[in-house]
Amino acid sequence: MAAGQRILPAHAITVERVLTDNGSCCKYKLFTQTLTAAGIAHQRIRPYRPQINGKVERFNRTLLDEWAYQRPYTSNTMTAVQLRTGLPPWFPRVVRQLTRTVRLPDGVGRRQ
C-alpha cells in the first residue's frame, strides 16, 4: 500500500474507486483505512457474480488458456549457459541441494 501511495501520484494517476470481490484480503482494516485516508471509494461485487468483474475474469481466463505456450521460453532460460559462469542457471542450486541432502554409505565414492 505504501508503494502505491508513492508511485501513483508520481505518475499523475488518480484512483477514484477500487472494485474488489468479497475476499478476506479486501476486508482487512489496514486496506480499508488506507483507501479511506486516500479518499478512494471501495466497492464490492455481489457474491458469486464474477460477470460484474469482467475484465479481471477475462484476464484470468487468458492466463489459464495460454500459460502452456509460455513454458518453452522459461525452459530455454533455465537451460541456457551463462557467459559469466559457463553453467546453466539451475546447476549451482542443484549441486548445493545434492551436497546437503545426499549421504553416501561408508566406502562408496571414496578413493582407497
N, C-alpha and C positions, 0 to 999 in steps of 0.2 A: 504494500500500500504506500509506503514511504517513497519508493522509487517512482510510482505513478504520480505522486504529488509533485515530484521534481521534474519529471520528463514531460508530462502533458503540457504544463504552462510554457515550458521552454520551446515547444514547437507550436505554440498558439492553438492548441487543441482544447476545446471546451466540452465537457461532458454534462449533458442535461439530465439524463436518466440512465439507469442500469436495469436491464431486464434479465432476471435470473429465474431458474427453476426453484423448487422448494427444497433444495438440498440442504443438508445440515451445515455445510460450509458457508452458505449465504445467510445463515441465521445467527452467526456469532455477533456478540456485542461490538467487538472491535470493528468488524466490517460495517455494521450499521452506523456506529458512531463516526467512522471515517467518512462515510457517504454524507451523513448529516452535517458534519463540520465543513465539508467541501460544497455543500448546497446542492447535492445530487439527489434526485428522486430515485427511490428504489421500488421497482415494480416487480411483482412475481407473476409467473404464468400460472394458469389453473392446473391443478394436479391432473396427471395422465392425459395431457393435451400437448404433445410435442409439436403439433402443427403450428401452434402460436409462435414458437421459436424456430421458424422455418429455415432461416439462413444457417444457423448453427447445426440443425439437424441435417441439412443438405451437405454441409462441410464434413460432418461425421460420416455420412454415407459415402462421400467421395474418398475419404481416408480409408474406410473399410474396403471399398472396391479396388483401390489402386495401390495398396500397401505392397502387394506382391511384386508389382512392376519395379519398385524401388530397390528391391533386395539385391539385384546384381551390382548396383552401384556401391552399396555398402560392402558387399563381398569383395569387390575389386579393391576397395580402400584397405580392407583388412589383409589382403594378400600382397599388396604392392610393397616392394622393398624400399626402405627409406634410404636416401642418399647419405644422411649423416651417420647412421649406424650400420648400414648394409644388411639389416634384418627386417623382416616383416613386423608390423606394429604389435601383433599378438605374441610374438616369440618371448620377449622378456617376462611377460605376465605368466605364460605357461611354464616357463623354466622355473620361475620363482615359486609357483604353486607346487610344482613337482618336487623341488628340493625341500619344501617344507612338509609335504604330506607323505612322500614315498619313503618307507623304511625297508631296506633290503635285509634279508636274513644274513646272519654271520657267514662270512666267507664268499658271498655272492657279489661279483663285480669288483673284487679287490685283487690286486696282484699279489702273488705269493713268492 
